[in-house]
């Protein structure tokens, strides 16, 4: 019995002497996450009543199958939305702000598979007009 216990202890000693293999991976940057081809799931235009940002007047959703936005490394984005295609400039200001075609969007979600960005339109002159444009994209 002592021989068996000794043998098990001996084997355990050698098994625990293995090399530690700790792997650390750096999560991808916001830029690396963004620079991909994203399928456009929907665009919502949300119109508010007057100065409100809580009382919704209308919601218009559009986008068709095959719509996409492709963010490239040269700060240009190619898109096809509702049959219209174009190339526009973009700049990821930080992980939560994206300048896209002259407008600044808030990046609500940016992950390996999901991108949600919102333009918050607020006008006070000549009349108060508030609206949001919400783009929902997936890989």
N, C-alpha and C positions, 0 to 999 in steps of 0.2 A: 504494500500500500504506500509506504514511504517513497518507493521508487517511482510510482505513478505520480504522486504529488510533486516530487522533484522534477520529473520530466515535464509536467504541465507548467510548472513555474519557469523552467528553463525555456520552453517554447514561448511562453508569454513574454519573457524578457526580450527575446530576439524579435518577436512580433512588434513590441513597442519601441524598438530601436530604429524603426523605419524612418525615412526622411519625411519631415513635415512638408507638405505641399500646400501652401496657402496661396490661393489665387485671388488677386484683387483686380477687379475690372472697374474702370472708370466709366460712369454712365455717359451716354452720348450728350453732347452739348445741344442747346436749343437749336443752333444753326444746323447741326447734323440731323436732328430730328425733322426740321422743317424742309430741308432740301431733298424732296422726294416728289413723286407724282401722287396726288391725292384725288380720290374720287369724290365728286361733289354729291352729297346726299340731299341737301336742301339749302335753299336760301329763303329766309323769312324777312319780309319787310313789315315791321310792326309800327303802325302809326298810332300816336297817342292823341288824346283830346287836349287841345290847348297847351298849357304849361305843365300838364301832368306827365309823369313817367310811370304811372300806375293804372290809369284809366285808358284801356285800349280801345281805339276807334276801329281799326281794321288790321287784319293780318293777311298778307298775301304771300303764298309760298310758290316758288317756282324752281325749275331745274328739271332736266330730263336724264334718262339713262345715258351713260357715256360722257357726261359732263365731268370736267376735271380741272385742276390747277396743278401745274408742275413748277415747283420752285427750284431754280438752278443756281449753281455756285457763283455765277457772274452777276448776281442781283437782278436777274430778269425772271419773270414768271410767264409761262405760256398757259393760256386757258382756253377752254371751250365751254361755253355756257349757253344753253338753249339754241345751239346751232351757230352761235357767233364765236369766232376765234380771234385772239389778239395776243400781243406780247406787251407786258407792262413792267415797269421798274418796281422793285420792292427793296426794303431794308429792314432787317430785324433789329429794332432799336435796343431791345433787351428781351428777356424771356417772357415779358407780358405786353409788349408793344410792337406792332408791325406796321410800318409804312407800306401801303400797297396802292399803287396807281394814284398817288397823290393824297390819299386819305390815311389817317392813323387809326388802326384797328386795335382793340384790346384782345389779346390772346387769352381766351378763357380756359382752353385745354390744349395742351401740346404733349402728346405721348407717342410711343412707337406706332400706334395704330389710329389715333384720334386727333383731330384738329378742329377746334371750334374758335371762331374769331368773330368779334362784334364791332361794328361801327356805330357809335352813339352820336346821332345827328341832333344837334341842339341849335336852334336859331331863335334869336330874339328880335331881329329887325328884318323886314318891316312888321312882321307879326310873329308871335311865338309859334314855333313848329318843332315838335320833338318826334323823333323816330329812331328805331334801331334796325340795322341790317345784320342778321345773324347767319353766318355761313357755317354749315356742319359738313365736315369732310372726313373720310376714312381711307385707309390704305386698302 
